[in-house]
Amino acid sequence: MAKDFELDLGPLRHLIAKSPDAAGRGARQAMDDIKDDWIREARDIAPLDSSNLRKQISGDVEGQDLNLKTIVTANAAQKGFNYGYYIHEENAGGKSLRTSGTVKKFLDEAADEAKWKRWLEEEIADELKRAGW
C-alpha cells in the first residue's frame, strides 16, 4: 500500500519571491534613518565658530536594494578653502576648540555603528514580517 503526501509550496514560493523587495525597503528606511541620525549627532558636536559648518553637514543614501551606503559630508567651503575638511582631516590634533562639547572629528565621533547595525537588522526584520514572514 502506498500513500502520497503533497504540500502546496505556492505560498512559500510567493514569500520567498517578494522577500528581496521587502528587505530592500527595510534597508532603505534604516539607511535614511541612519543618515538623519548621523547628521543630527554631527551637527551637535561640530565646531561652532560661525555655525556655517553645522549648516553645511548633509547626507545622502546611494544605491538600491541591499547595496546601499550612507554618505555624510561637511563641506563648509568659502573662497576656495574648505573649513570642514581642514578642521576634520588636517587639524584634528591642533589647538583646542573654543566651544565646550565640540570635537574636531565630529563625523567620526557622531557615528554609532553598533546602534545603526541594530536599526538596519530591525527594520529589515519588520519589513519581512509585514511581507508575511
C-alpha positions as semicolon CSV with decimal commas, in nm:
position;residue;x (nm);y (nm);z (nm)
1;M;0,000;0,000;0,000
2;A;0,132;0,348;-0,089
3;K;0,025;0,688;0,031
4;D;0,106;1,025;-0,114
5;F;0,165;1,345;0,068
6;E;0,162;1,663;-0,129
7;L;0,225;2,003;0,016
8;D;0,129;2,323;-0,160
9;L;0,450;2,526;-0,160
10;G;0,296;2,810;-0,361
11;P;0,256;3,045;-0,062
12;L;0,616;2,981;0,046
13;R;0,742;3,044;-0,307
14;H;0,545;3,369;-0,309
15;L;0,700;3,479;0,023
16;I;1,049;3,394;-0,100
17;A;0,989;3,582;-0,425
18;K;0,883;3,902;-0,250
19;S;1,147;3,885;0,026
20;P;1,422;4,075;-0,162
21;D;1,188;4,370;-0,220
22;A;1,076;4,370;0,143
23;A;1,433;4,350;0,270
24;G;1,531;4,631;0,034
25;R;1,251;4,854;0,165
26;G;1,362;4,788;0,521
27;A;1,724;4,860;0,437
28;R;1,634;5,186;0,259
29;Q;1,427;5,305;0,556
30;A;1,702;5,217;0,802
31;M;1,972;5,385;0,593
32;D;1,760;5,702;0,569
33;D;1,716;5,695;0,947
34;I;2,090;5,638;0,992
35;K;2,168;5,933;0,765
36;D;1,936;6,161;0,961
37;D;2,075;6,043;1,295
38;W;2,436;6,085;1,182
39;I;2,372;6,439;1,056
40;R;2,189;6,536;1,375
41;E;2,461;6,397;1,601
42;A;2,743;6,550;1,393
43;R;2,576;6,893;1,398
44;D;2,551;6,877;1,776
45;I;2,927;6,832;1,823
46;A;3,077;7,007;1,520
47;P;3,293;7,314;1,589
48;L;3,086;7,628;1,624
49;D;3,292;7,923;1,507
50;S;3,018;8,068;1,289
51;S;2,758;7,787;1,261
52;N;2,834;7,766;0,889
53;L;2,995;7,424;0,928
54;R;2,696;7,284;1,115
55;K;2,458;7,414;0,849
56;Q;2,664;7,254;0,572
57;I;2,656;6,899;0,713
58;S;2,441;6,694;0,478
59;G;2,395;6,339;0,367
60;D;2,255;6,104;0,111
61;V;2,179;5,735;0,069
62;E;2,316;5,584;-0,251
63;G;2,248;5,252;-0,417
64;Q;1,950;5,022;-0,438
65;D;1,804;4,709;-0,284
66;L;2,055;4,578;-0,026
67;N;2,352;4,755;-0,187
68;L;2,317;5,084;-0,004
69;K;2,554;5,324;0,161
70;T;2,502;5,638;0,362
71;I;2,734;5,928;0,293
72;V;2,756;6,231;0,521
73;T;2,966;6,531;0,422
74;A;3,065;6,856;0,588
75;N;3,194;7,091;0,323
76;A;3,196;7,440;0,464
77;A;3,388;7,595;0,177
78;Q;3,447;7,964;0,136
79;K;3,676;8,133;-0,117
80;G;3,836;7,800;-0,211
81;F;3,905;7,698;0,150
82;N;3,710;7,405;0,291
83;Y;3,688;7,459;0,666
84;G;3,503;7,131;0,718
85;Y;3,784;6,930;0,560
86;Y;4,052;7,136;0,732
87;I;3,913;7,100;1,083
88;H;3,820;6,732;1,049
89;E;4,114;6,598;0,849
90;E;4,403;6,842;0,858
91;N;4,390;7,000;1,201
92;A;4,231;6,733;1,422
93;G;4,520;6,746;1,666
94;G;4,567;7,122;1,654
95;K;4,461;7,386;1,902
96;S;4,166;7,320;2,127
97;L;3,818;7,428;2,031
98;R;3,658;7,736;2,179
99;T;3,315;7,585;2,242
100;S;3,277;7,316;2,506
101;G;3,124;6,993;2,380
102;T;3,254;7,026;2,026
103;V;3,511;6,799;1,864
104;K;3,718;6,826;1,550
105;K;3,650;6,467;1,441
106;F;3,275;6,536;1,458
107;L;3,181;6,294;1,177
108;D;3,376;6,009;1,336
109;E;3,255;6,083;1,689
110;A;2,892;6,104;1,577
111;A;2,900;5,760;1,412
112;D;2,740;5,489;1,624
113;E;2,781;5,183;1,406
114;A;2,656;4,934;1,666
115;K;2,329;5,125;1,704
116;W;2,292;5,164;1,329
117;K;2,355;4,793;1,265
118;R;2,078;4,714;1,511
119;W;1,845;4,959;1,336
120;L;1,922;4,801;0,999
121;E;1,854;4,449;1,124
122;E;1,532;4,553;1,298
123;E;1,396;4,747;1,001
124;I;1,463;4,460;0,759
125;A;1,304;4,212;1,002
126;D;0,999;4,438;1,038
127;E;0,954;4,464;0,660
128;L;0,988;4,087;0,622
129;K;0,719;4,041;0,890
130;R;0,493;4,283;0,705
131;A;0,552;4,074;0,390
132;G;0,424;3,766;0,572
133;W;0,726;3,603;0,736
